[in-house]
Amino acid sequence: MSTVRRWWRGLSDGLREFYVAPYRRTFARAQREEDDLFTLIVLSEALGVPNPASYYTIELLPLLHERVHEWHTRMGMDRSPLENVACC
């Protein structure tokens, strides 16, 4: 019985991979774009864009500090647009 179960699990995993694989890149790109928008919203006050929710988003700045370099290079900026964050 265990060989049948193992075969069925292998078939199930193979079919799942067959159906999920074409969309993996699409979902990764959508997640990256969503993360970039979130970063822009959190950093908007530092970039000079008025943010009505800055009281709540200021708490998230330490969490994004490590990802600022990835973000500004992906957005096409040579250097960090933030004065107090020098990463390059």
Secondary structure by P-SEA (a helix, b strand, c coil): caaaaaaaaaaaaaaaaaaaccaaaaaaaaaaaaaaaaaaaaacccccccccccccccccccccccaaaaaaaaaccccccccccccc
